[in-house]
Amino acid sequence: MANPTFWRSLFRTKPVEAYQKEAQQTTLRRALGRWSLVSMGIGAIIGGGIFTLTGVAAKLYAGPALAISFVIAGFACLLAAMAYAEFASIVPVEGSAYAYSYATVGEIVAWFIGWNLVLEYMMGATTVAVAWSGYFDKLLHLLGAEIPYWLMNDPFTAAEKAKSLGLPAPAFAINLPGFIISWVVTAILLRGIKETASTNNLIVFIKVGAVLFVILAGLFFIKPENWKPFIPAPEVDLEGNVHYGWAGIFTAATIVFFAYIGFDAVSTQAGEAINPRRDVPFAIVASLLITTLLYIGVSIVLTGMVPYKLLDPRAPVASAFAGAGVKWATYIITFAAVAGLISVMLVMLLGQTRIFLAMAKDGLLPNGIFGYVHPKYKTPFRSTLLVGTIISLVASFVPIVNVSELTSLGTLLAFTLVSLSVFILRIKRPDLERPYKVPLWPLVSLGGVLVNIFLMSQARKENLRAFAIWGIVGVIVYLLYSRHHSKLHQ
């Protein structure tokens, strides 16, 4: 049986003061102002979710009540966002949820969060790379250009496509657009934070304009009868999953939750913010509120334009306008999706490498790879190269199925523990200066814990099993490597 010292070592914490000292000595370039940080948040949030998941959630689970699903998911995120904002004002470092839990709950919990943030950022970026490839293919098709299917899909998906066309499986297949866009984004990130922010600002301007176009133009084609009934009667499929009704609305909330992932990535840029203690909390909450309003507007318009069961799950926004007879709008929407998904990848990769950097500083990951900051570009160069390589290869050769829901589970767990950590730190360290404080404490903190746990419980069983396996692998890696190399251990 393990001795008491072993158990204590699992829950050792890193002093808040140590993080505050690190923040003053950062090797990263501080170049992000308040509105650049807000743009980063919007850039991460608006992307694959609004252009793809709205169709799946509306058609299969919520119907016209999709707007309620967005409100529920947005409310859950707001509770977590306020917790992130308070922590970012106390511990203005790039570690995000990982660092916050290390300072309060303990090392193994911090490691477990860092491990699950790989699902949010790295796997999220991979999912977006594949989604980008699909939209790029659609854009080429609209422009009259066709690329062989074996250059647009991974080998497994290409084999299925060949079978459906009555053709033999191709000898070679690669998702070439997914591979190329992964390296384009990686190259931008390697150059530096100023170049990344400038690229992101331009793309955010394009896609927010496109979302506003969808809402304002779509208003003219709404048929109120498409909203009846607003909450369709519940239906149960052969596997026992409930569609529509309130159960369907909550399931849709867990699906569209993926569309909100990204606001927490703002906290990973604290090491590059000019005034992190003030601007990061503002940017976290502001980017979430802005995008929630846009999402609700889009969901109301889409389900009002065409009957929800006629939405195309793969391209719901474009299909709604096509169904309303406005086919020219699909050009604008598809171009905006192609451009918009690039900024999602930018912020996801940026967040992942900064989390790895924080973990390497603490000794939980090899410092030579993940802790190396380029002397000229001031970026975590080797880590960015490694993450870019992994994403490009997975996007090129591996089919991505149901990863979005798995990503949501990793994020929900991080949100739960950040909300809990704020509660614990208020009790343990009431003396700390808090430029931003969660209002209505402890109701908001504990409410965030309960809401996020509830949303996790609504996920499909197969995704919960996959999530559990991922977690077990993470604990094994911690026990074999990270626990012994931890700087607190040494």
N, C-alpha and C positions, 0 to 999 in steps of 0.2 A: 504493500500500500504506500502511496506517495506521502512523503513527510510534509509537515506544516509549512516548511520553508518553500517547498515547491509550489504549494497552493498560493502562498503569499506573493511569490514571484509572478504569478499569472496576472495579479491585479495591482501590480506596482504602477504608480502614476508619475507622470512627468510634470514638474511644477509649472504653473502658469507663468511665473516669472522667467523661467528658462525660455519659454516660447516668445515672451515679450522681448527678451534680449536678442533672440534669433531674428526677430522682425527688424530690429535696428541694424543688424549686421548682414542683411540679405545680400547675396551675390547677384541677384536678378536686377534688371533695369527697371526703375520705377518710372513708368511713362503713361499710366492709365488714369485719366481724370474721371469725374463722376459720370458724365454722360457716355464716355467710352465704355465704362463698366455696365451701364444700363443697356447699351447696344450689344455688349457681349451676352448679357442675359437674354435679351430678345432674340439675338442671333442663334442661341442654343435652343431656345424653347420653340420658336416657330419653325417648323420644318416637316419632317416625315409624318408627325402626328396629324397635323391639320390637313395635309394633302393625301394621306392614305388611311389612317386609323378611323377617321370620321365615318367612312363608308362601312367598314366592318362593324363598328359599334352601333351605328344606326340601323343597318339592314338586318343584323342578326340578333341584337340584344335590346336596344332601347327604343327604336322607332323615333317618332318626333320628339320624344322626351330626352333625346341626346343632350339637349341644352341643360337639363337637370343633372345629367352625368358629369358634364363639364363643371357645373357649379359645385358638385360634391367633391370632385377631384381638386378643383381650384381651392376650395375651402380647406381641404386636408393639407394642400401645399402651403397655404397661407399660414396655418398654425406652425408648420415646420419652418417656413421662411422667417417668421419672427424669431424663432429659436436660433436659426443660423445667423440672423442679423445681430442678436445680442452677443453671441460667441465671437463673431467677426470683429465686434467693437472691443472685446477683451483680448482676444488672441489673434491679432492680424497677421496670420501666417498662411502659407499656401496649402496647408494640410487638410483644410476643410473638416468634414465630419470625423475623419481619422484623428486629427490633432485634438479636436474638441473632446472626444471620448478618452483619449490618452491622458488628458489633463484632469479627468474627473472619474471615470469608471474603472479604467485599468488597461494594462497592455494587451491582454488577449482579446478584449472587446474591441480595442482600437485596431488591432491587426485584423480581426474578423470584419470590421467595417471597411478597412482598406482593401481587403480581399474582395468584398462584395461590390466595392466601387469600381472594380474591374468590369463587373457586369454592366454597371451604369455607363461608364465612359468608353472602355475599349470595345466591348461587345455592342454598345449603343452606336459607336462610330462605324463599326463593321456593318450593322444593319442599315445605317444611313447610306453607306457606300453602295450597297446592293440596291437600295431604293433609288438612289441617284442614277444608277445604271439603267433601271427600268424607265425612269422619266426621260433620260437622255435618249433611249431607244424610241420612246414615244415621240420626242421632239424631232428626231431624224425622220421618223415615219411621216409626221405632219409636213415636213419639208420635202418629202418625196425621195428620201435616201433610205436605202435598206442595207443593213449589215448582216452577214450570215449568223444564224442563231447560235452557232457553236463559238462565235466570238463574243456573244452577249450574255452567256450563261455558264455557270459552273458545270462540270462534267455530269453530275447527277441530274440536274434540271435539264440539261441539253439532251440527255438520253431519253428523259420522259417526253420532251418536246418532239424528238425524232419519232418516238413510238406513236404519239398522237397524230403525226403526219404520215405514218406508214413508211417511215424511212429507217434504215439501219442506224444504230447508235454511232455517232462520230468517233473517229479514232482519237481526236484531241478536241478539248473544249476548254474555254477560259472566259471568265467574265472580264473582258479587257477594259471596258470603261471603269468598272469598279477598281481594277488594279491601277489604272492611270490616275483617277481622281484621288486615290489614297496617297500617291506620291506627290501630286500637285500640292495637296494640303500639307503634307509632311515638309516639303521644300519651303513653303511659306513660313511654317512654324520654326524651321531651323534658322531662318534669316533674322528673326527677332520679334519682340513684342510690338514694336511700332508698326512694322509691316503687317503683322497679323491684325492689329486693331484697325488699320486703314482699310484693309481688304474686307474685314467684317462690317465696318460702317457702311461701305458702298453696297454690299449685298443686303444688309438689313433694310436700307432705304428702298431697294428694289422690291423685296418681298413683303414689307409692310404696305407698300403701295399696292401690290397685287392683292393682298388680303382685303384692304379697304375697297378695292375695285369689286371683288367678289361680293362683299356685303352690299355696297351701294347699287351696283348693277343688278344683283340678284333680287333686290327689293321689288323691281318692276315686274318680275316674273313669278311672284309668290301667288299660290292658289290656296286660300285658307282651308279648303276641304282636304288638302294633303296632310293637315295637322290633326285630322279626326280619325280615330281617337288619339288624343295626345299621348296617353299611356296605353298601348295595346294590351289586350288580355294576355295573361301568362300562358306560355306553351312549354311543354317538357319534351325533350328529344329522347331518343333510344338510350343514350348514355346517362340520362338523368340530369343533364344540364338544363337550367331554366332560361327561357328566352322571353323577353318583354316583361311587363309588369314591373313592380319595384325590385324584384330580384334581378331582372334583366338590366334595370337602370344601374344597380350597384356593380354588376359584372362589367357593364360598359364603362363605368367609372374607373375600374381597375385597368381596362384596356386603354382608355384615353389618357390615363395617368401618365403613360409613356410620352404623351404630347407635351407634358409640363416639365419633363426632365430637362434640366439645364440651368434653371435659376440658381441652383446650389453651386454650379460651376463658377459663378461669380466669386464665391468665397475662395476658390482655388487660385484666384488672381490677386489675392491680398498682398503677396510678395512683390507684385509689379504695379500696385496702386500707389498714386502719389500721396493720398491721404486715406489710408485703408480704414482707420477706425471710424471715420465719418461716412466716407463714400461707399464702402462695400455694403454696409447695412441698408443704406438708401437704395442702392442699385438692385439688391436682392428683392426687396419688397416692391419697388417700382416696376421692374421688368415683369414680375409675376402678375401684378394687377393689370398692367397694360395688355398683356397677352391673354389673360382670362377674359377680358371684355371682348377682344377680337375673336376668340374661340367661340364664345356664346353667340356672337353675331353670326359667324359662319354657320354654326350648327342650326340655328333657327332658319336662316335663309335656305340652306341645302334641303332640309326636310320640307320646306314650304314650296320649293320649286318643282320637285318631282316626288311621287309616292316613295316612301323610304325603301320599299322592297325592290324598287327599280334602280336603286343606286348601285354603281359598279364599285365593289369593295377595293379594287386595285387603283382606281382613279375617280373617287367620288365627286370631287369638285368639277372636274372636266365633264364627267358624265351628266351631272345635273344641268350644266349649261347646254350641253348637246341635246339633252332631253327636252329642254325648254326652247330648242330651235336656235340657240345662239352659238353656233359652232365656231365662229371666229374667236370667241372668248377662250376657247381651249388653247389657242396659241399663246395668249398672254399667261394663262395659268400654268401651262406646261413649262414655258420659259422661266417663270418665277420659281417653280418647283426645282428646276435644274440649278438655277442660281442659288436659291434659298438653302438647299440642302448642303451646299458647300460650307456655309458659315456654321451650320450645326456640327459638321465634322471638325471644323477648325476649333470650336470651343470644346468639343468632346476630347479631342486629342490633347489640347492644351491642358484641360483639367486632369487627364490621366497622368501625363508626365509630371505635373506639379504634385499630385498625390504621391507618386513614386519618389519624387525628390524629397518630400517630407519624411517618408518611411526610410529612405536611405540615410538621411541625416541622423535618424535614431538608431541605425544599425540593423533594422529589420529586413532590409534588402541590401544587396551588394553595392557599396558606395562607389566603386570604380565605374560601374555602368550607370546606375540610376541617380547617383549624387553628383556626377560630373557636370559642371557648368562651363560652357565654352567661353574662353577669356575675351574674345572679340564680340560675339553675338549675344552673350549673356543669356543663353538658353540652355536647358538641359539636353545637350546635343546627342549624346549616345543613347539616352533613354528615348528621345524623340525618334531617332533612327530605328531603334528596336521595335517600338510600338508601331511605327509606320510600316515596317516590314511585315509584322504579324498581321496587321489589319489588311494590307494589300493581298497577302497570300490567302487569308481566310475568305475575303470577299471574292477572290478569283476562283477558288476551287471548292468551297464548302457551301452547301445549301443552307440558307438561314431560315429556319422554320420556328415560329413561336418564340423567337428570342426577345421580342419586344416585351412580352409579359414577364419573362424571366428577368429582364432588365428592370422592369417596374418593381419586382419583388426585392431586388438588391437595393434599389433606391428607397423603397418604403421602410426597409430595415434601418437604413442610415438615418432617415427622417425620425423614426421612432426613437433611436438611441440619442440623437442630438436633442430632441425635445426632453428626454429623460435626463440627459446630462446638464441641461440648463437648470432643471429643477434641483438636481443634486448640488450643483455649484452655488446656487443661491443660498442653500443651507450651509454648505461647507465653508464658503468664502464670501460672506456678505460684505466684507471690507473692500473687495475689488472695485476699481473704478469701472463703471459701465456707461459709456457714452450713449448707448442705445439699450433700453430695457424692455423686455416683453411686457406688454400691458396685460392687465387682469391676471397677474400671476397669483396662484398656481393653476388657475383654470385653463389658460391657454396651453401651458406646458403639458399638463396631464391630459388635456383634451387632444393634443397632437399625438400623444402616445396611443390613446384609445382608438382614435379615428384611423390611424395608420395600421394598427394591428387588425382592426376590423376589415380594412380594405385588403390586407394580405390574406385574410381568411376567405375572401371571396374569389381568390384565384383558382384556376382549374387544378385538379389533383395532380395531373402529370407534371405540371410546372412546379408545384410545391415539392414533388419528389426530386425533380432535377435540381431544384434550389438546395434541398437538403444534402444531396450528393456533393454539390459544389462547396457547400459549407464544411462538410467533413474533410474534403481534400485540403481546404484552407487550414483547418486546425492541424492536420498532419504536417503540412509545410511549416507551420509556426513551431511545432514541437521539435521538428528535426533540424531546423535552421535558425529561424528568427529569434527564438527564446534565448539561444546560446550566444548570438551575435549582438543582442540588444545592448546599447550603450548603458542603460540602467543596470543590466546584469553585470557588465564588466566594471 
